[in-house]
Amino acid sequence: MLTLFLRLTANPARFALFNRWAPILVLVIAAVLRLYDLAYPQTLVFDETYYVKDAYSLIHSGYEGAWSSGADQSFANGNPKGLTDDPSFVVHPPLGKWIIGLGMLIFGAGNPFGWRIMVALAGIAAVWLTMASAKLIFRSTIWAVLAGLFFAVDGVGIVLSRTALLDQILGFFVILAFYFLLRDRQEVRLNTYRRPWLLAMAISLGLATAVKWSGLYFVAVFLAYIILSEANLNYKIHQKIQKSSESKLSPRLWLQPSITQGLRSSVLVVFPMLLTYILSWSGWFFTKNGWGRNWAWENGNALTGWLAWVPHSLQSFWHYHQDIYQFHVNLHASHPYASNPLTWPFMLRPTSFFWEQRATDCFGDTSTAECVSAITPLGNPLIWWAAVLAIGVLIASWFRTRDKITTLISLGLIAGYVPWLALTNRTVFEFYVIAFEPWLILLLVAGLRSWFRNTESRKLTANLIGGFVILVLAASAFFYPVWVGHWISYEHWHWRMWLPSWI
């Protein structure tokens, strides 16, 4: 398959066609897999019970309200009702739910398509951004298309794009921020605040944090990379001047501008990010009934002394965030599908999102076998297990080569995965991997590219990589029924549960 690509791109006219149409074809594949029968199931799936109802409440009230019993069934019946005026304590910022609510505003709150369409569009856009980022990194349409194709056909991306949860929206904003980071790296400007791509990255990270607080990990890692890389650039300039002048220069000549530039970059990132985050809470600020909205006005809670000038609304806002933080750090509830982050890259404990059974009428089966409809965000095992192997090889070689591409791509993995390793006692789920999946795929493609470029027989390696791509596509076709809930026989479902821990 890769050999075919190489032959196509050897001719300039064919290369132009490939360069134009191959990425579009990948997007079409991503769109079809994510939009096909998006309204199924016609009921709230897994944590949609929280986010869809919160989205409805935000659209109609400006804050997340409490619901009476039976609200889930009302949504399933196409007639949402049960919203009260009482506030509800929610532990995630509102932006992701506003975005879900936009789809409901356009297509109707009683329509499951309306619940999920904005998340699906975010998932499709994330595929494009992964390709665009790969093109900037590898400077090759072939490898960019391969990265996009892997993401387009992977089960985690497909399921999380077809479900009205926050995680794919978070994933969209962090890969968008990474794309802007790459654009900024193309035209690094020192000693200036005129860095539009860096500002765009900061706003994207603010939007990511306004969906889930885990966006803060990306803020920290991306900013640290910018500061260190710019300090390294100043050091190289210092070394070059020192070499050309044949004299020893004071380290202050590169340390001082590095510190100044680091502060400048921090200002360009942190303040726009924080402003974006606070603005996402506008509904809470502009209404009076949100959870904790009036805390500072009650029972003498307001600050006194030298902090008494802080507006009561901001005091209430800060107190609410303290409550959210305490919830997250103390979340240790038992859940049958909770998984240890150490196991996430190996796809050992996927979360069951949906499960129904009926006696007959399985898809493609006229027998009377028991039928099941299951939705599980299980990654394509060939993609994930191959990626783990590629990451191991790249990390091992990095200590010898200090490869810049590996360093750059690893940022997303460090930000999206490594922090969770310190939270192994918390109740967490494997589908959180969607936030860093683009970088895992980019590392897989980087590994395949390195293998191809360093092999003695490129034709053989190209054929092997092409064969691997075909196997990936076949595996995705095999697992697709349990990604979208096709009615299949219990036996056929069980065939797809390769590991006991998948059940």
C-alpha positions in Angstrom: 0.0 0.0 0.0 2.8 2.4 0.9 4.6 1.3 -2.3 1.5 2.3 -4.2 1.6 5.7 -2.5 5.2 6.1 -3.4 4.5 5.3 -7.1 1.6 7.8 -7.2 3.7 10.6 -5.7 6.7 10.0 -8.0 4.8 11.8 -10.8 4.2 15.5 -10.1 0.7 15.5 -11.5 -0.3 12.4 -9.5 1.4 13.9 -6.4 -0.7 17.0 -6.7 -3.9 14.9 -6.9 -2.8 12.8 -4.0 -1.9 15.9 -2.0 -5.3 17.4 -2.6 -7.6 14.4 -2.4 -6.1 12.0 0.0 -6.6 14.1 3.1 -10.2 14.8 2.0 -10.8 11.1 1.6 -9.6 10.5 5.1 -12.0 13.2 6.4 -14.8 11.6 4.5 -14.0 8.2 6.1 -13.9 9.9 9.5 -17.2 11.6 8.9 -19.0 8.5 7.7 -17.8 6.4 10.7 -18.8 9.1 13.1 -22.1 10.4 11.6 -23.6 7.1 10.4 -26.8 6.5 12.5 -25.6 9.0 15.1 -29.0 9.1 16.7 -28.6 5.5 17.9 -29.1 4.7 20.7 -32.2 6.9 21.3 -31.5 7.1 24.9 -28.9 8.8 27.1 -25.7 6.7 27.0 -23.4 6.5 30.0 -22.5 10.0 31.3 -24.7 11.6 28.7 -27.2 11.6 31.6 -25.2 14.4 33.1 -23.8 16.4 30.2 -26.9 16.4 27.9 -29.1 17.5 30.7 -26.6 20.1 31.9 -26.4 21.4 28.3 -30.1 21.7 28.1 -30.2 23.6 31.4 -27.4 26.0 30.3 -29.2 26.8 27.1 -32.5 27.5 28.9 -31.4 28.8 32.3 -27.7 29.9 32.0 -26.6 27.5 34.7 -26.8 23.8 35.5 -30.0 23.1 37.3 -31.2 20.0 39.1 -33.6 17.6 37.5 -36.6 15.6 38.9 -36.7 11.9 38.6 -37.7 10.4 35.3 -35.9 13.1 33.3 -33.7 10.5 31.4 -36.8 8.7 30.2 -38.4 12.0 29.1 -35.3 12.7 27.0 -35.5 9.2 25.5 -39.1 9.9 24.6 -38.2 13.1 22.8 -39.9 15.4 25.3 -37.3 16.8 27.7 -38.9 17.8 31.0 -38.1 17.8 34.7 -35.7 20.8 34.9 -36.1 22.6 38.2 -35.0 26.1 39.3 -32.6 24.5 41.9 -28.9 24.6 41.1 -26.9 21.4 40.6 -23.4 20.9 41.9 -21.3 20.1 38.8 -17.6 19.4 38.8 -16.6 20.3 35.2 -16.5 23.8 33.7 -19.4 24.7 31.4 -17.9 25.2 27.9 -18.2 21.6 26.7 -21.8 21.5 27.8 -22.5 24.9 26.0 -21.1 23.3 22.8 -23.3 20.2 23.2 -26.2 22.5 23.9 -25.6 24.3 20.6 -26.4 21.1 18.7 -29.6 20.7 20.8 -30.5 24.3 20.0 -30.3 23.7 16.3 -31.7 20.2 16.0 -33.9 20.0 19.1 -33.3 18.8 22.6 -35.5 15.7 22.1 -33.4 14.5 19.2 -30.3 12.3 20.0 -28.7 13.6 16.8 -28.9 17.0 18.3 -27.2 15.8 21.5 -24.2 14.4 19.7 -23.7 16.3 16.5 -21.3 18.9 17.9 -19.1 16.3 19.5 -19.1 14.4 16.3 -18.0 17.5 14.4 -15.3 18.1 17.0 -14.1 14.5 16.4 -13.9 14.9 12.7 -12.1 18.2 13.1 -9.6 16.5 15.4 -8.8 14.0 12.6 -8.0 17.0 10.3 -5.9 18.7 12.9 -3.9 15.5 13.5 -3.2 15.3 9.7 -2.3 19.0 9.6 0.0 18.7 12.6 1.6 15.6 11.0 2.2 17.5 7.8 4.0 20.2 9.7 6.1 17.7 11.7 7.0 15.2 8.9 6.7 17.5 5.9 5.1 14.7 4.0 1.5 14.2 2.8 1.9 10.4 2.9 2.8 10.2 6.6 0.2 12.9 7.4 -2.5 10.9 5.6 -1.4 7.8 7.4 -1.7 9.5 10.8 -5.2 10.8 9.9 -6.3 7.4 8.6 -5.3 5.7 11.9 -7.2 8.2 13.9 -10.2 8.1 11.6 -10.7 4.4 11.9 -9.8 3.9 15.6 -12.5 2.9 18.0 -11.8 5.3 20.8 -12.0 8.3 18.5 -15.2 6.9 16.8 -17.1 6.1 20.0 -16.1 9.3 21.9 -17.2 11.3 18.8 -20.6 9.6 18.8 -21.3 10.2 22.4 -22.2 13.5 24.1 -19.4 13.5 26.6 -16.8 16.2 27.2 -13.7 14.2 26.4 -13.7 14.5 22.6 -14.3 18.2 22.9 -11.3 18.5 25.2 -9.3 16.4 22.7 -10.3 18.8 19.9 -9.1 21.9 21.7 -5.7 20.4 22.9 -4.8 19.1 19.4 -5.9 22.6 18.1 -3.5 24.2 20.6 -0.7 21.8 19.5 -1.3 22.8 15.8 -0.9 26.5 16.8 2.2 25.6 18.8 3.7 24.1 15.7 2.8 27.2 13.6 4.5 29.4 16.2 7.6 27.2 16.1 7.9 27.8 12.4 8.4 31.5 12.9 9.9 31.9 16.4 10.2 35.6 17.3 12.2 36.6 20.3 11.9 39.9 22.1 8.4 40.6 20.9 4.8 40.2 21.9 3.7 40.0 18.3 3.2 36.2 18.2 -0.3 35.5 16.9 0.1 31.8 16.8 1.2 31.7 20.4 -1.8 33.8 21.4 -4.1 31.4 19.4 -2.5 28.5 21.3 -3.2 30.2 24.7 -6.8 30.8 23.8 -7.2 27.1 22.7 -5.7 25.9 25.9 -8.1 28.2 27.8 -11.0 26.7 25.9 -9.7 23.2 26.7 -9.4 24.0 30.4 -13.0 25.4 30.2 -14.1 21.9 29.1 -12.1 19.9 31.7 -9.4 20.9 34.1 -7.1 18.4 32.7 -6.5 21.0 30.0 -4.2 22.6 32.6 -1.7 19.8 32.1 -1.3 20.8 28.5 -0.9 24.5 29.5 2.0 23.5 31.8 3.8 21.2 29.4 3.4 23.4 26.3 4.5 26.5 28.1 7.5 24.7 29.7 8.5 23.5 26.2 8.3 27.0 24.8 10.4 28.5 27.5 13.1 25.8 27.4 13.3 25.8 23.6 13.6 29.5 23.5 16.3 29.4 26.2 18.1 26.8 24.1 17.9 29.1 21.1 19.4 31.9 23.0 22.2 29.6 24.2 23.0 28.5 20.6 23.1 32.2 19.5 25.4 32.9 22.5 27.7 29.9 21.5 27.8 31.1 17.9 28.8 34.6 18.8 31.4 33.2 21.2 32.8 31.0 18.6 33.0 33.7 15.9 34.6 36.2 18.3 36.9 33.6 19.7 36.4 35.0 23.2 34.7 33.7 26.4 31.4 35.6 27.0 29.6 35.8 30.3 26.7 33.4 30.7 24.6 36.3 31.7 24.4 37.3 28.0 22.2 34.3 27.3 20.7 33.8 30.7 19.2 37.2 31.1 17.4 37.4 27.7 16.3 33.8 28.2 14.6 34.8 31.5 13.1 37.9 30.0 11.8 35.9 27.0 10.4 33.2 29.3 8.5 35.8 31.2 7.2 37.3 28.0 6.1 34.0 26.7 4.4 33.2 30.0 2.4 36.4 29.9 1.4 35.7 26.3 0.1 32.2 27.3 -1.2 32.5 30.9 -3.2 35.7 30.9 -5.2 34.9 27.6 -5.7 31.4 28.8 -7.1 32.5 32.2 -9.3 35.2 30.6 -10.7 32.7 28.2 -11.4 30.3 31.0 -13.2 32.9 33.1 -15.3 34.1 30.2 -16.6 30.5 29.7 -18.4 30.9 33.0 -20.4 33.9 31.8 -23.7 32.1 32.3 -22.9 31.5 35.9 -21.8 35.1 36.5 -24.8 36.7 34.7 -27.4 34.6 36.5 -28.1 34.4 40.2 -29.2 30.7 40.7 -26.0 28.8 39.8 -24.5 26.5 42.4 -22.6 28.6 45.0 -23.3 31.8 43.1 -24.4 33.7 46.2 -22.0 32.1 48.7 -20.1 35.3 49.5 -23.4 37.1 50.4 -24.4 34.4 52.9 -23.6 33.8 56.6 -20.7 36.2 56.8 -18.7 34.2 54.2 -17.3 37.3 52.5 -13.6 38.1 52.9 -12.6 40.9 55.3 -9.5 42.9 55.8 -7.2 43.7 52.9 -9.0 41.3 50.6 -12.4 42.8 51.2 -12.3 44.7 47.9 -12.6 41.4 45.9 -16.1 41.3 44.3 -18.4 38.9 46.0 -19.1 37.2 42.7 -15.3 36.4 42.3 -15.2 35.2 46.0 -18.1 32.8 45.3 -16.4 31.7 42.1 -13.2 30.9 43.9 -15.1 29.0 46.7 -16.9 27.0 44.1 -13.6 26.0 42.5 -12.3 24.9 45.9 -15.3 22.6 46.2 -14.7 21.2 42.7 -11.0 20.6 43.6 -11.9 18.7 46.8 -14.4 16.6 44.8 -11.7 15.6 42.3 -9.0 14.8 44.8 -11.3 12.7 46.9 -13.0 10.7 44.1 -12.3 7.1 45.1 -15.7 5.6 44.5 -15.8 2.0 43.3 -16.9 1.5 39.7 -16.9 -1.8 37.7 -15.2 -0.1 34.7 -12.6 2.0 36.6 -9.1 1.3 35.3 -5.6 1.9 36.3 -3.9 4.5 34.1 -0.9 2.2 33.8 -3.0 -0.1 31.7 -4.5 2.5 29.4 -2.1 2.3 26.4 -2.6 -1.5 26.3 -6.4 -1.2 26.1 -7.0 -3.6 29.0 -10.2 -2.3 30.6 -12.4 -0.4 28.2 -15.6 1.1 29.6 -19.0 -0.3 28.6 -21.1 2.7 27.5 -24.2 0.8 26.4 -25.7 -2.7 26.5 -29.1 -4.1 25.4 -30.3 -7.5 24.6 -33.3 -9.0 22.6 -34.3 -12.4 21.6 -34.0 -12.3 17.8 -33.4 -10.2 14.7 -29.6 -9.8 14.8 -27.8 -7.9 12.1 -27.0 -10.2 9.2 -28.4 -13.2 11.1 -31.8 -14.7 10.5 -31.5 -17.3 13.3 -33.1 -17.0 16.6 -29.9 -16.4 18.4 -29.8 -14.0 21.3 -28.9 -10.5 20.1 -27.0 -7.8 21.8 -26.3 -4.1 21.1 -23.1 -3.0 22.8 -21.0 0.2 22.6 -17.5 0.0 23.9 -14.8 2.7 23.4 -12.2 0.0 22.6 -9.3 1.1 20.6 -8.2 -0.8 17.5 -5.7 -3.2 19.2 -3.3 -3.2 16.3 -3.0 0.6 16.4 -2.6 0.8 20.2 -0.3 -2.2 20.7 1.9 -1.2 17.7 2.0 2.3 19.1 3.3 1.1 22.5 6.0 -0.8 20.6 6.9 2.3 18.5 7.0 4.5 21.6 9.3 2.1 23.4 11.7 2.1 20.4 11.6 5.9 20.0 12.2 6.6 23.7 15.1 4.2 23.7 16.7 5.8 20.7 16.0 9.3 22.0 18.6 9.0 24.7 21.1 8.5 22.0 19.9 10.9 19.3 17.9 13.5 21.2 15.6 13.5 18.2 13.6 16.7 18.0 10.6 15.2 16.4 10.2 12.6 19.1 10.6 15.4 21.7 7.9 17.5 20.0 5.4 14.7 19.6 6.0 13.5 23.1 4.6 16.7 24.5 1.0 15.6 24.1 1.7 12.2 25.6 3.4 13.8 28.6 0.6 16.3 29.1 -2.3 14.0 28.4 -1.1 10.8 30.0 1.8 11.1 32.5 -0.1 13.2 35.1 -2.7 10.4 35.4 0.1 8.0 36.6 0.2 10.0 39.8 -3.6 9.5 40.3 -3.8 5.7 40.2 -5.9 5.7 43.3 -8.6 7.9 41.8 -11.7 6.6 40.0 -10.7 7.1 36.4 -11.6 5.5 33.1 -9.7 4.3 30.0 -11.6 6.5 27.5 -9.7 9.5 28.9 -7.0 8.4 26.4 -8.9 10.4 23.7 -7.2 13.5 25.0 -3.7 12.2 24.0 -4.6 9.7 21.3 -3.4 12.0 18.4 0.1 12.1 19.8 0.1 8.3 20.4 -0.8 7.9 16.7 1.8 10.5 15.7 4.4 8.6 17.6 3.3 5.4 15.9 3.7 7.1 12.5 7.1 8.5 13.6 8.2 5.0 14.4 7.0 3.6 11.0 8.7 6.5 9.2 12.0 5.9 11.1 11.8 2.2 10.2 11.2 3.0 6.6 13.9 5.6 6.3 16.6 3.6 8.1 15.9 0.2 6.5 18.2 -1.3 3.9 15.3 -2.6 1.8 12.8 0.2 1.5 10.6 -1.7 -0.9 10.2 -4.6 1.5 9.6 -2.3 4.4 7.0 -0.3 2.4 5.1 -3.5 1.6 5.2 -4.5 5.3 3.9 -1.2 6.4 1.2 -1.4 3.7 0.3 -4.8 5.0 0.0 -3.4 8.5 -2.3 -0.7 7.3 -4.6 -3.2 5.6 -4.7 -5.3 8.8 -5.6 -2.1 10.7 -8.5 -1.4 8.4 -9.7 -5.0 8.6 -9.5 -4.9 12.4 -11.6 -1.7 12.4 -14.2 -3.3 10.2 -14.3 -6.3 12.5 -14.7 -4.2 15.7 -17.0 -1.5 14.2 -20.3 -3.3 15.3 -19.3 -2.9 19.0 -18.3 0.8 18.4 -21.7 1.8 17.1 -24.0 -0.7 18.8 -25.0 -2.9 15.8 -27.4 -5.7 16.8 -25.3 -8.8 16.5 -25.5 -12.3 18.1 -24.1 -12.7 21.5 -21.6 -15.2 20.0 -20.4 -12.7 17.5 -20.0 -10.1 20.2 -18.0 -12.5 22.3 -15.7 -13.1 19.3 -14.7 -9.5 19.6 -13.9 -9.6 23.3 -10.3 -10.9 22.8 -9.4 -10.4 26.5 -11.5 -11.4 29.6 -10.9 -7.9 31.0 -12.8 -6.4 28.0 -16.1 -7.9 29.2 
